Amino acid sequence: MENEERYKHLNKYLKEKFGERTLKICIDGGFTCPNRDGTISTGGCIFCSEKGSGELINYNEKISKQISQYFLSYRSERANKFIAYFQNFTNTYDTLENLKAKYDAALIDDRIVGLEISTRPDCINEEIVKLLRSYTDRYYVCVELGLQTSNENTGNLINRGYTNQQFTNAVSLLNKYNIDVVAHIMIGLPNESFDDIKNTVDFINKHNIQGIKIHSTYVVKNTVLADMYFDGSYVPISLEYYLNDLTYIITHISSDVVIHRISGDAPKHLLIAPEWNLHKKWVLNGFEKILREQDLWQGKYYKNQ
């Protein structure tokens, strides 16, 4: 079996879907988060840095200008089709009017074929999903939902601010309107064990999702997790541990699920630990080696729920 076929790579999926290479344009829509503005909390999740997940975006620019600047850069020469990806913070956390204005501001170039929205399960409701559905006549639309873990105690510890039931409700709504769902899983959260990974995979397998993003837990500057790291209450996992859990996830998830990412990438200037997070090829090559040597593939041990 070829390496490429051992799990369902996002790049290959997009190429098959759109007929050619398709890339994402990361956008900062100027959103905040109910976990930061005081609605739920002011601290955010303990691992989340000051700018959310997309550290390298020029978030001071208007959305349309972010798009136009992208198409003036060398990056736009690497493909002919693109997905507008709202990445930072909670990208459904606003009025319907403002959401539509922000999404429309990104869809200003004929080379854009998709709209991808990263958000929280507790910031999805039927009106928002109907708005997203309205774009599906012209664009491929998918929604990323943070889950991280199915362990509610860990959810409280990391200050997630939403429940597993809210995740289930959001997935059901998105399923109702045929919008693809991408769920996030984090390996190495504080106090979590291998059993927590197994339970999280079992939980996700009970839902109709189309993609997953798997992240390593890394410590970045100016976070609660950084404080925990320095006072010794959080110890980052090893690369070997990460690869072991990653292998379990991939071999126990449905072969129909698209694997959007198998490792989170911390901004180099913010990373505190673990050091191996800076070496993405260690993860990619190490994972491919395990799959090849043990003759494993996505869904090998998947049991239909």
BAFI-3210 file (N, C-alpha, C; in Angstrom, 3 decimals, decimal comma, padded with zeros to 6 digits):
// residues 305
n [1|2|3|4|5|6|7|8|9|10|11|12|13|14|15|16|17|18|19|20|21|22|23|24|25|26|27|28|29|30|31|32|33|34|35|36|37|38|39|40|41|42|43|44|45|46|47|48|49|50|51|52|53|54|55|56|57|58|59|60|61|62|63|64|65|66|67|68|69|70|71|72|73|74|75|76|77|78|79|80|81|82|83|84|85|86|87|88|89|90|91|92|93|94|95|96|97|98|99|100|101|102|103|104|105|106|107|108|109|110|111|112|113|114|115|116|117|118|119|120|121|122|123|124|125|126|127|128|129|130|131|132|133|134|135|136|137|138|139|140|141|142|143|144|145|146|147|148|149|150|151|152|153|154|155|156|157|158|159|160|161|162|163|164|165|166|167|168|169|170|171|172|173|174|175|176|177|178|179|180|181|182|183|184|185|186|187|188|189|190|191|192|193|194|195|196|197|198|199|200|201|202|203|204|205|206|207|208|209|210|211|212|213|214|215|216|217|218|219|220|221|222|223|224|225|226|227|228|229|230|231|232|233|234|235|236|237|238|239|240|241|242|243|244|245|246|247|248|249|250|251|252|253|254|255|256|257|258|259|260|261|262|263|264|265|266|267|268|269|270|271|272|273|274|275|276|277|278|279|280|281|282|283|284|285|286|287|288|289|290|291|292|293|294|295|296|297|298|299|300|301|302|303|304|305]
n.u [000,844|000,582|002,134|000,658|-001,918|-002,584|-003,895|-006,610|-005,754|-006,012|-005,156|-005,206|-007,909|-009,127|-008,091|-009,258|-011,900|-012,127|-010,798|-008,233|-005,212|-005,963|-005,936|-005,883|-006,848|-005,899|-007,763|-008,236|-010,995|-011,513|-012,888|-014,027|-014,310|-016,655|-015,535|-013,659|-014,565|-016,016|-018,576|-018,728|-016,245|-013,160|-010,646|-010,156|-009,405|-006,966|-004,712|-004,730|-003,433|-002,830|-003,759|-005,415|-005,715|-004,420|-001,568|000,009|-001,342|-002,235|-004,018|-004,983|-005,814|-008,535|-010,955|-011,399|-009,114|-007,139|-007,601|-007,152|-004,468|-003,327|-003,680|-001,953|000,447|003,209|002,230|-000,274|000,278|000,643|-001,523|-004,746|-007,225|-009,035|-009,796|-011,581|-010,668|-011,750|-010,124|-009,122|-010,075|-013,613|-015,626|-018,312|-019,438|-021,200|-023,537|-026,082|-026,170|-023,643|-022,025|-022,690|-021,780|-019,039|-018,302|-019,042|-017,218|-014,918|-015,291|-014,513|-013,230|-012,998|-011,525|-011,891|-013,353|-014,476|-015,711|-014,611|-015,181|-014,082|-015,069|-016,884|-018,784|-020,904|-021,569|-023,139|-026,164|-029,524|-030,194|-027,699|-026,599|-028,340|-027,641|-025,008|-025,632|-026,790|-024,700|-023,955|-024,819|-023,007|-020,514|-018,243|-018,851|-017,681|-017,505|-015,488|-015,289|-014,359|-013,562|-011,698|-011,520|-013,406|-013,676|-015,266|-014,332|-011,696|-012,359|-013,420|-011,125|-009,391|-010,728|-012,703|-015,429|-017,792|-020,087|-020,073|-022,564|-023,396|-021,634|-022,573|-025,154|-024,557|-023,281|-025,429|-027,184|-025,674|-025,422|-028,104|-028,431|-026,703|-023,960|-020,517|-018,620|-015,805|-013,969|-012,036|-009,336|-007,299|-004,148|-002,444|-003,387|-003,674|-003,502|-004,641|-005,062|-004,180|-006,572|-008,414|-008,060|-008,950|-011,655|-012,462|-012,210|-014,129|-016,385|-016,444|-016,820|-019,464|-020,781|-021,852|-019,462|-017,233|-014,567|-011,396|-009,206|-006,133|-004,335|-001,281|-000,660|000,758|002,925|002,637|003,797|002,560|000,191|-002,183|-001,511|001,213|001,992|001,344|003,162|005,619|005,391|005,474|003,194|002,225|003,361|004,733|003,943|005,875|007,374|007,197|005,027|003,031|002,932|002,088|-000,530|-001,656|-001,549|-003,383|-005,762|-006,056|-006,238|-008,576|-010,624|-013,242|-012,715|-013,763|-013,540|-012,002|-008,636|-007,572|-005,419|-002,483|-000,924|-000,451|000,856|002,973|003,624|006,954|008,185|006,736|006,627|007,156|007,381|006,615|009,952|010,113|007,920|008,601|009,543|008,098|008,418|009,427|007,179|005,514|007,156|007,792|005,254|004,410|006,307|005,587|003,017|003,682|005,552|004,077|001,988|-000,460|-003,530|-005,870|-008,824|-008,558|-009,161|-011,653|-014,925|-018,143|-020,545]
n.v [-001,195|002,187|005,025|007,385|006,532|005,554|007,073|009,444|012,086|015,632|017,347|015,710|015,007|017,523|018,070|016,075|016,801|019,391|019,192|020,058|021,314|022,862|025,519|026,971|030,224|031,960|033,868|036,649|037,627|039,590|038,792|038,026|036,088|034,275|033,247|034,999|037,601|037,985|036,953|034,164|033,697|035,400|034,619|032,802|029,634|027,588|027,122|028,875|031,525|035,122|036,021|034,102|031,275|031,779|033,051|034,511|036,227|039,338|041,000|043,547|044,529|045,136|042,649|042,225|043,415|041,759|039,540|040,560|041,304|038,812|037,674|039,191|038,283|035,894|033,499|033,030|032,040|029,394|027,826|027,529|027,584|028,346|028,329|030,334|030,888|031,376|031,852|032,738|032,844|032,954|032,401|032,617|034,248|036,745|039,262|038,237|039,918|041,167|038,910|037,998|040,173|040,058|037,498|037,831|039,776|038,401|036,824|037,668|037,113|035,277|032,984|031,853|029,104|027,998|028,199|028,254|027,870|028,463|027,691|027,699|025,111|026,103|028,406|028,095|028,175|027,693|029,813|030,866|028,631|028,420|030,754|030,072|027,920|029,252|029,965|027,723|027,223|028,326|027,888|025,579|024,709|024,446|023,700|024,130|022,662|023,048|020,425|018,993|017,280|014,538|014,333|015,698|016,757|017,442|019,318|021,335|021,951|022,993|025,229|025,306|025,880|024,942|022,195|018,604|017,911|020,245|020,274|017,995|018,903|021,026|019,683|018,132|020,096|021,189|018,909|018,642|020,624|019,817|020,561|020,280|018,984|019,552|018,194|019,034|017,498|017,212|016,080|015,268|016,980|018,542|016,228|014,175|010,814|007,835|006,458|008,527|009,527|007,322|007,310|009,771|009,397|007,361|008,850|010,795|009,119|008,509|010,499|012,237|013,206|014,896|015,450|015,580|017,368|016,967|017,820|018,519|019,243|022,201|024,523|027,923|031,349|033,650|032,409|030,554|027,897|028,059|029,173|026,985|025,147|026,290|026,251|023,623|022,035|021,142|018,899|018,586|016,250|013,555|013,134|010,481|009,547|011,137|010,218|007,610|007,934|009,326|007,395|005,559|007,088|007,523|004,896|004,059|005,670|006,414|005,427|007,139|009,703|012,835|013,667|016,485|017,576|016,435|017,344|020,080|023,324|025,357|028,878|029,814|031,884|032,073|029,644|027,652|025,039|021,625|021,045|019,469|020,106|022,003|020,656|019,571|017,602|015,482|014,476|013,844|012,073|010,172|009,154|008,094|006,073|004,354|003,534|002,217|000,225|-001,278|-002,008|-000,501|001,371|004,037|003,649|000,932|-000,441|000,461|000,536|000,363|002,610]
n.w [000,000|-000,864|000,732|000,610|000,553|002,994|004,848|004,684|003,059|003,277|001,164|-001,118|-001,143|-001,612|-004,124|-005,644|-005,320|-006,415|-008,785|-009,120|-007,527|-004,453|-002,239|001,108|002,204|004,890|007,151|009,250|010,826|012,632|014,859|018,224|021,201|023,143|025,352|026,069|026,107|028,345|028,396|028,823|030,006|030,791|030,323|028,273|026,594|028,205|026,700|024,657|022,784|022,647|020,206|019,227|017,057|014,630|014,197|012,404|010,783|009,318|011,192|011,466|009,086|006,795|005,867|003,082|002,103|003,126|001,534|-001,072|-000,841|-000,446|-002,980|-004,403|-003,648|-003,735|-002,868|-003,934|-006,392|-006,290|-006,720|-008,382|-007,350|-004,353|-000,813|001,346|004,540|007,650|010,495|013,098|016,499|017,277|014,775|014,215|015,950|016,255|015,109|012,763|010,551|010,608|010,356|007,772|006,270|006,774|005,796|003,103|002,393|002,079|-000,101|-002,774|-005,096|-008,078|-008,000|-005,579|-004,123|-001,934|001,485|004,687|008,096|011,292|014,558|017,743|019,367|020,938|019,720|017,556|015,906|014,589|012,857|012,160|010,872|008,728|007,375|006,613|005,004|002,878|001,264|-000,090|-002,651|-004,370|-003,288|-001,713|001,580|004,866|008,380|011,181|014,309|017,610|019,738|021,225|023,553|024,936|027,580|030,167|032,544|031,918|030,011|031,638|033,103|031,153|030,624|028,641|028,236|027,100|026,604|026,006|025,041|023,796|021,665|020,289|019,660|017,913|015,796|014,893|013,931|011,818|010,258|009,517|007,619|005,714|005,844|005,884|008,625|010,633|013,167|016,056|017,724|020,604|021,617|024,565|026,538|029,808|032,486|031,027|029,802|027,905|027,784|027,727|025,158|023,672|024,494|023,488|020,739|020,412|021,078|019,015|016,837|017,084|015,875|012,909|011,154|008,883|008,741|010,530|012,719|014,138|016,938|018,570|021,998|022,795|024,478|024,672|024,863|027,356|028,296|030,298|030,404|030,023|032,479|034,093|033,120|033,870|036,637|037,111|037,068|034,688|032,331|029,208|026,546|025,088|021,809|021,007|022,549|021,483|018,795|019,216|020,237|018,110|016,118|017,136|016,954|014,139|013,146|014,271|013,440|011,128|007,718|005,894|006,800|006,375|006,870|008,131|009,433|011,100|013,086|015,288|014,640|016,300|016,502|015,934|017,343|019,622|020,909|023,776|024,783|023,740|022,475|020,199|018,688|016,845|014,715|012,228|010,293|011,730|012,961|010,713|009,200|011,152|011,746|009,262|009,054|011,174|010,303|007,944|008,728|010,550|009,050|008,932|008,556|007,891|009,699|010,089|012,444|012,917|014,193|013,159|014,360]
ca.u [000,000|001,366|002,008|-000,394|-003,233|-002,786|-004,980|-007,268|-005,108|-006,828|-004,730|-005,702|-009,368|-009,487|-007,742|-010,297|-013,170|-012,133|-010,137|-006,851|-004,731|-006,775|-005,297|-006,654|-006,405|-006,239|-008,333|-008,640|-012,208|-011,715|-013,835|-013,557|-014,757|-017,407|-014,650|-012,694|-015,187|-016,744|-019,856|-018,487|-015,024|-012,274|-009,310|-010,006|-008,862|-005,667|-003,624|-004,961|-002,626|-003,541|-004,338|-006,132|-004,915|-003,689|-000,666|000,793|-002,237|-002,263|-005,405|-005,397|-006,327|-009,895|-011,007|-011,213|-007,721|-006,365|-007,761|-006,478|-003,034|-002,932|-003,602|-000,811|001,654|003,670|001,467|-001,421|000,743|000,826|-002,763|-005,740|-008,469|-008,743|-010,871|-011,483|-010,674|-011,817|-009,376|-008,866|-011,156|-014,913|-016,028|-019,772|-019,818|-021,557|-024,905|-026,207|-025,834|-022,185|-021,448|-022,840|-020,888|-017,654|-018,111|-019,107|-016,002|-013,837|-015,633|-014,438|-012,390|-013,572|-010,703|-012,336|-014,376|-014,980|-015,756|-014,390|-015,421|-013,674|-015,905|-017,176|-020,113|-021,937|-021,843|-023,860|-027,614|-030,143|-030,116|-026,329|-026,423|-029,087|-026,802|-023,932|-026,255|-027,096|-023,508|-023,601|-025,144|-021,840|-019,255|-018,144|-018,853|-017,510|-017,375|-014,613|-015,775|-013,470|-014,018|-010,448|-011,618|-014,755|-013,640|-015,836|-013,460|-010,621|-012,979|-013,471|-009,756|-008,811|-011,616|-013,312|-016,628|-018,976|-020,252|-020,161|-023,918|-023,424|-020,956|-023,525|-026,234|-024,023|-023,078|-026,754|-027,696|-024,908|-025,857|-029,454|-028,325|-025,692|-022,703|-019,458|-018,126|-014,446|-013,820|-010,664|-008,912|-005,979|-003,412|-001,497|-003,982|-003,330|-004,127|-005,282|-004,373|-004,522|-008,000|-009,176|-007,998|-009,862|-013,034|-012,744|-012,424|-015,442|-017,387|-016,501|-017,364|-020,921|-021,302|-021,670|-018,512|-016,574|-013,131|-010,829|-007,900|-005,497|-003,341|-000,492|-000,761|002,035|002,902|003,110|003,959|001,412|-000,999|-002,307|-000,749|002,624|002,156|001,323|004,422|006,722|005,300|005,635|001,928|001,975|004,548|004,372|004,153|007,001|007,005|006,808|003,672|002,124|002,790|001,307|-001,942|-002,051|-001,767|-004,657|-006,863|-006,208|-006,652|-009,898|-011,604|-013,760|-011,892|-014,433|-013,240|-010,819|-007,687|-007,156|-004,113|-002,069|-000,109|-000,566|002,129|003,094|004,525|008,274|008,568|005,919|006,691|007,974|007,623|007,862|010,833|009,884|006,835|009,184|010,029|006,907|008,810|009,581|005,834|005,071|007,982|007,631|003,930|004,426|007,136|004,764|001,965|004,292|006,186|003,075|000,938|-001,673|-004,158|-007,017|-010,036|-008,296|-009,850|-012,902|-016,159|-019,285|-021,361]
ca.v [000,000|003,425|005,877|008,383|005,925|004,985|007,848|010,316|013,394|016,766|017,855|014,799|015,138|018,784|017,945|015,247|017,524|020,570|018,898|020,546|021,736|023,920|025,952|027,829|031,576|032,198|035,202|037,121|038,409|040,556|038,246|037,708|034,784|034,408|032,793|036,066|038,921|038,026|036,246|032,918|033,881|036,414|034,060|031,918|028,316|027,789|026,996|029,817|032,740|036,397|036,260|032,929|030,223|032,215|034,077|035,225|037,002|040,777|041,147|044,951|044,852|044,728|041,305|042,292|043,745|040,536|038,704|041,174|041,215|037,421|037,419|039,922|037,640|034,688|032,339|032,795|031,427|027,959|027,129|028,343|027,574|028,653|028,337|031,417|030,187|032,250|030,985|033,212|032,974|032,314|033,088|032,746|034,967|038,122|039,320|037,660|040,963|041,322|037,680|037,995|041,202|039,590|036,396|038,398|040,562|037,473|036,093|038,752|036,693|034,088|031,812|031,294|028,089|027,454|029,014|027,410|028,683|027,849|028,257|026,906|024,488|026,896|029,593|027,621|028,025|027,412|030,986|030,923|027,533|028,794|031,714|029,309|027,122|030,121|030,077|026,435|027,193|028,779|027,555|024,496|025,294|023,531|024,334|023,474|022,757|022,579|019,481|018,783|016,064|014,212|014,307|016,979|017,302|018,137|020,503|022,369|022,315|023,841|026,394|025,203|026,719|024,328|020,796|017,626|017,970|021,384|019,798|017,111|019,725|021,783|018,733|017,758|021,218|021,271|017,749|018,916|021,478|019,215|021,305|019,420|019,281|019,125|018,223|019,154|016,661|017,565|015,051|015,808|017,953|018,261|015,124|013,185|009,545|007,156|006,129|009,716|009,553|006,270|007,759|010,883|008,788|006,706|009,919|011,373|008,110|008,482|011,669|012,284|014,270|014,654|015,667|015,837|017,996|016,433|018,790|018,296|020,341|022,882|025,636|029,187|032,457|034,443|031,588|029,868|026,651|028,413|029,283|025,622|024,534|026,836|025,851|022,173|021,302|020,555|018,381|018,254|014,871|013,291|012,838|009,061|009,467|011,749|009,330|006,456|008,329|009,669|006,118|005,014|007,880|007,282|003,518|003,801|006,612|005,928|005,718|008,196|011,007|013,482|014,080|017,842|017,884|015,428|017,996|021,526|024,030|026,573|029,913|029,605|032,953|031,981|028,308|027,385|023,588|020,863|021,479|018,682|020,700|022,807|019,783|018,905|016,396|014,391|013,905|013,262|010,907|009,163|008,560|007,258|004,898|003,456|002,949|001,318|-000,931|-002,095|-002,237|000,112|002,370|004,701|002,859|-000,518|-000,991|001,230|-000,240|001,213|002,852]
ca.w [000,000|-000,922|001,914|000,406|000,685|004,330|005,456|003,704|003,135|002,842|-000,142|-002,155|-001,142|-002,285|-005,541|-006,261|-005,260|-007,283|-010,038|-009,111|-006,214|-003,845|-001,001|002,011|002,531|006,295|007,326|010,571|010,632|013,705|015,832|019,566|021,666|024,398|026,414|026,308|026,260|029,609|028,305|029,553|030,774|030,208|030,181|027,134|026,892|028,860|025,722|023,562|022,900|022,587|018,883|018,763|016,429|013,447|014,705|011,399|009,939|009,579|011,616|011,445|007,765|006,470|005,291|001,631|001,828|003,374|000,342|-002,225|-000,615|-000,686|-004,412|-004,930|-003,128|-004,427|-002,395|-004,809|-007,630|-006,066|-007,077|-009,095|-006,578|-002,958|000,190|002,327|005,829|008,823|011,412|014,458|017,469|017,068|013,552|014,088|017,169|015,894|014,579|011,427|009,582|010,580|009,829|006,310|005,713|006,858|004,853|001,751|002,145|001,710|-001,331|-003,759|-006,213|-008,702|-007,705|-004,291|-004,375|-000,678|002,697|005,863|009,285|012,552|015,612|018,932|019,289|021,601|018,904|016,372|016,051|013,292|011,991|011,638|009,933|007,512|006,664|005,983|003,940|001,735|000,416|-000,680|-004,073|-005,131|-002,627|-000,747|002,921|005,988|009,692|012,151|015,686|018,657|020,760|021,965|024,353|025,399|029,043|030,634|033,592|031,213|029,414|032,678|033,459|030,108|030,502|027,311|028,296|026,491|026,983|024,931|024,462|022,870|020,459|019,611|019,101|016,768|014,693|014,387|013,139|010,580|009,470|009,015|006,434|004,838|005,880|006,411|009,962|010,961|014,628|016,556|018,851|021,119|022,343|025,547|027,448|031,205|033,220|030,161|029,605|026,660|027,840|027,315|023,693|023,213|024,726|022,579|019,420|020,471|021,077|017,670|015,931|017,226|015,167|011,456|010,817|007,601|008,853|011,855|012,872|015,342|017,390|019,781|022,965|022,972|025,427|024,084|025,807|027,812|028,470|031,579|030,290|030,244|033,936|034,619|032,720|034,663|038,046|037,166|037,119|033,378|031,646|027,818|026,137|024,192|020,428|020,961|023,097|020,506|017,650|019,662|020,299|016,737|015,422|017,612|016,395|012,707|012,873|014,855|012,889|009,842|006,537|005,114|007,394|005,811|007,895|007,772|010,041|012,100|014,112|015,383|014,465|017,118|015,980|016,511|018,264|020,835|021,510|024,959|024,836|023,652|021,395|018,982|017,903|015,775|013,653|011,688|009,551|012,681|013,125|009,451|008,847|012,198|011,604|008,057|009,364|011,991|009,462|006,966|009,372|011,234|008,053|009,461|007,699|008,498|009,830|010,177|013,620|013,103|014,351|012,814|015,557]
c.u [000,882|001,114|000,821|-001,783|-003,509|-003,734|-005,430|-006,756|-006,028|-006,448|-005,275|-007,226|-009,805|-009,180|-008,786|-011,625|-013,240|-011,361|-008,708|-006,475|-005,543|-006,193|-006,221|-006,004|-006,848|-006,631|-008,581|-009,817|-012,472|-012,720|-013,188|-014,137|-015,548|-016,616|-013,603|-013,356|-016,038|-018,088|-019,798|-017,322|-014,233|-010,898|-009,083|-009,557|-007,413|-004,485|-003,679|-004,192|-003,454|-004,240|-005,153|-005,194|-004,045|-002,752|-000,064|-000,067|-002,160|-003,687|-005,873|-006,012|-007,785|-009,861|-010,735|-009,767|-006,814|-006,415|-006,987|-004,962|-002,521|-002,738|-002,515|000,516|001,997|002,839|000,307|-001,028|000,872|-000,407|-003,668|-007,063|-008,138|-010,009|-010,601|-011,704|-010,620|-011,313|-009,374|-010,131|-012,455|-015,641|-017,505|-020,321|-020,034|-023,010|-024,919|-025,796|-024,319|-021,496|-021,513|-021,895|-019,435|-017,389|-018,092|-017,818|-014,829|-014,055|-015,641|-013,617|-012,934|-012,762|-011,078|-013,525|-015,003|-014,911|-015,650|-014,397|-015,010|-014,450|-016,043|-018,567|-021,227|-022,242|-022,409|-025,345|-028,230|-030,067|-028,726|-026,109|-027,181|-028,296|-025,676|-024,468|-026,498|-025,903|-023,234|-023,999|-023,918|-020,510|-019,366|-018,014|-018,601|-017,222|-016,471|-015,146|-014,714|-014,191|-012,876|-010,480|-013,072|-014,819|-014,097|-014,977|-012,271|-011,145|-013,062|-012,073|-009,137|-009,670|-012,272|-014,599|-017,846|-018,958|-020,218|-021,526|-024,043|-022,694|-021,907|-024,639|-025,781|-023,830|-024,416|-027,348|-026,980|-025,228|-027,205|-029,411|-027,174|-024,422|-021,650|-018,938|-016,709|-014,269|-012,341|-010,452|-007,530|-005,388|-002,455|-002,059|-003,674|-004,169|-004,772|-004,393|-004,765|-005,999|-008,861|-009,185|-008,967|-011,317|-013,422|-012,997|-013,784|-016,563|-017,545|-017,118|-018,878|-021,585|-021,034|-020,772|-017,737|-015,059|-012,696|-009,500|-007,336|-004,346|-002,540|-000,701|000,622|001,844|003,441|003,082|002,621|000,105|-001,012|-001,507|000,744|002,911|002,213|002,622|005,567|006,623|005,315|004,355|001,497|003,297|004,141|004,678|005,367|006,472|006,534|005,370|002,666|001,870|001,957|-000,184|-002,474|-002,366|-003,090|-005,831|-007,106|-006,721|-008,046|-010,967|-012,050|-012,848|-012,513|-014,063|-011,956|-009,923|-007,102|-005,778|-003,776|-001,140|-000,356|000,799|002,130|003,967|005,868|008,623|007,778|006,087|007,638|008,353|006,435|008,663|010,548|008,768|007,358|009,559|008,873|007,263|009,049|008,237|005,422|005,843|007,846|006,306|003,873|005,217|006,338|003,715|002,543|004,822|005,182|001,887|-000,425|-002,239|-005,388|-008,228|-009,806|-009,046|-011,151|-014,077|-017,332|-020,227|-022,840]
c.v [001,249|004,270|006,824|007,827|005,396|005,816|008,902|011,742|014,492|017,226|017,013|014,895|016,396|018,714|017,125|015,994|018,656|020,370|019,374|020,970|022,925|024,248|026,845|029,202|031,855|033,658|035,461|038,065|039,427|040,100|038,162|036,349|034,992|033,966|033,848|037,402|039,049|037,333|034,918|033,096|035,026|035,843|033,267|030,536|028,475|027,712|028,072|031,115|033,974|036,651|035,081|031,982|030,719|033,367|034,987|036,103|038,476|041,180|042,600|045,348|044,410|043,381|041,339|042,611|042,561|039,631|039,279|041,125|039,793|037,171|038,240|039,272|036,389|033,469|032,000|032,125|029,910|027,143|028,086|028,431|027,661|028,571|029,482|030,820|031,202|031,459|031,469|033,350|032,334|033,013|032,997|033,577|036,447|038,105|038,699|038,665|041,127|040,076|037,663|039,001|040,725|038,450|036,931|039,137|039,685|036,853|037,043|038,370|035,377|032,825|031,169|030,376|027,558|028,456|028,076|028,281|027,905|028,503|027,298|026,286|025,329|028,192|029,190|027,552|027,913|028,597|031,108|029,831|027,805|029,811|030,986|028,482|027,966|030,280|028,806|026,307|027,528|028,267|026,251|025,131|024,196|024,327|023,488|023,725|022,243|021,552|019,317|017,468|015,815|014,143|015,671|017,595|018,034|019,405|021,655|022,872|023,255|025,072|026,458|026,018|026,186|022,838|019,880|017,676|019,130|021,055|018,933|017,907|020,479|020,872|018,359|018,854|021,319|020,091|018,010|019,716|021,043|020,048|020,434|019,928|018,715|019,279|018,275|018,223|017,130|016,416|015,743|016,883|017,573|017,139|014,065|011,951|008,971|006,790|007,315|009,856|008,519|006,705|008,886|010,368|008,099|007,739|010,508|010,388|007,973|009,634|011,552|013,469|013,869|014,830|015,796|016,570|017,520|017,354|018,228|019,494|020,944|024,105|026,875|030,285|033,102|033,660|030,990|028,567|026,906|028,556|027,894|024,894|025,008|026,466|024,325|021,377|020,763|020,151|017,989|016,796|014,769|013,062|011,389|008,873|010,008|010,811|008,096|006,783|008,669|008,401|005,500|005,755|007,523|005,877|003,202|004,784|006,082|006,327|006,786|009,586|011,570|013,958|015,435|018,178|016,791|016,031|019,497|022,176|025,313|027,593|029,842|030,646|032,911|030,662|028,261|025,903|022,875|021,242|020,732|019,257|021,546|021,970|018,950|017,609|015,212|013,683|013,175|011,989|009,784|008,430|007,632|005,969|003,868|002,760|001,902|000,048|-001,849|-002,430|-001,771|001,108|002,939|003,775|001,366|-001,151|-000,248|000,273|000,694|001,347|002,557]
c.w [000,000|000,317|001,806|000,690|002,089|005,190|004,463|003,856|002,606|001,437|-001,282|-002,267|-001,898|-003,777|-006,287|-006,341|-006,287|-008,583|-010,144|-007,696|-005,710|-002,478|-000,177|002,157|003,961|006,493|008,801|010,371|011,723|014,744|017,216|019,934|022,963|025,611|026,765|026,625|027,520|029,579|029,056|030,515|030,133|029,897|028,923|027,571|027,356|027,893|024,649|023,794|022,593|021,259|018,370|018,052|015,285|013,739|013,630|010,494|010,322|009,940|011,661|010,110|007,620|005,746|003,791|001,270|002,102|002,147|-000,841|-002,067|-000,836|-002,177|-005,113|-004,537|-003,933|-004,055|-003,328|-006,114|-007,505|-006,434|-007,841|-008,361|-005,086|-002,104|001,152|003,713|006,968|010,021|012,862|015,296|016,974|015,937|013,205|015,250|016,856|015,454|013,188|010,355|009,460|010,022|008,308|005,666|005,711|005,881|003,415|001,394|001,730|000,337|-002,521|-004,989|-006,765|-008,449|-006,379|-004,527|-003,088|000,457|003,887|007,108|010,526|013,691|016,793|018,797|019,902|020,852|017,541|016,727|014,653|012,338|011,361|010,595|008,628|006,692|005,935|004,814|002,690|000,789|-000,393|-002,150|-004,924|-004,563|-001,845|000,635|003,952|007,262|010,576|013,552|016,652|019,512|021,747|022,736|024,707|026,920|029,574|031,743|032,981|030,569|030,399|033,027|032,422|029,834|029,120|027,213|027,574|026,805|025,751|024,249|023,489|021,571|019,636|018,944|017,857|015,566|014,064|013,508|011,794|009,667|008,799|007,716|005,514|004,711|006,546|007,750|010,120|012,473|015,005|017,750|019,288|021,925|023,314|026,445|028,898|031,808|032,338|029,995|028,241|026,632|027,405|025,790|023,121|023,351|023,779|021,165|019,365|020,378|019,676|016,688|016,036|016,479|013,671|011,121|009,561|007,669|010,295|011,711|014,188|015,702|018,552|020,706|023,160|023,859|024,722|025,140|026,153|027,855|029,875|031,553|030,473|031,734|034,571|034,291|033,620|036,137|038,218|037,182|035,749|032,746|030,227|027,490|025,208|022,775|020,304|021,462|022,084|019,336|017,997|019,664|018,909|015,948|015,845|016,965|014,932|012,419|013,411|014,379|011,534|008,683|005,648|005,593|006,796|006,951|007,489|008,316|011,034|013,143|014,101|015,286|015,291|016,401|016,695|017,565|019,569|021,585|022,705|025,014|024,188|022,411|020,093|018,117|016,743|014,557|013,098|010,956|010,486|012,888|011,853|009,119|009,863|012,083|010,390|008,304|010,171|011,127|008,510|007,639|010,045|010,324|008,575|008,448|008,408|008,516|009,978|011,330|013,915|013,221|014,125|014,008|015,263]
res [m|e|n|e|e|r|y|k|h|l|n|k|y|l|k|e|k|f|g|e|r|t|l|k|i|c|i|d|g|g|f|t|c|p|n|r|d|g|t|i|s|t|g|g|c|i|f|c|s|e|k|g|s|g|e|l|i|n|y|n|e|k|i|s|k|q|i|s|q|y|f|l|s|y|r|s|e|r|a|n|k|f|i|a|y|f|q|n|f|t|n|t|y|d|t|l|e|n|l|k|a|k|y|d|a|a|l|i|d|d|r|i|v|g|l|e|i|s|t|r|p|d|c|i|n|e|e|i|v|k|l|l|r|s|y|t|d|r|y|y|v|c|v|e|l|g|l|q|t|s|n|e|n|t|g|n|l|i|n|r|g|y|t|n|q|q|f|t|n|a|v|s|l|l|n|k|y|n|i|d|v|v|a|h|i|m|i|g|l|p|n|e|s|f|d|d|i|k|n|t|v|d|f|i|n|k|h|n|i|q|g|i|k|i|h|s|t|y|v|v|k|n|t|v|l|a|d|m|y|f|d|g|s|y|v|p|i|s|l|e|y|y|l|n|d|l|t|y|i|i|t|h|i|s|s|d|v|v|i|h|r|i|s|g|d|a|p|k|h|l|l|i|a|p|e|w|n|l|h|k|k|w|v|l|n|g|f|e|k|i|l|r|e|q|d|l|w|q|g|k|y|y|k|n|q]
***
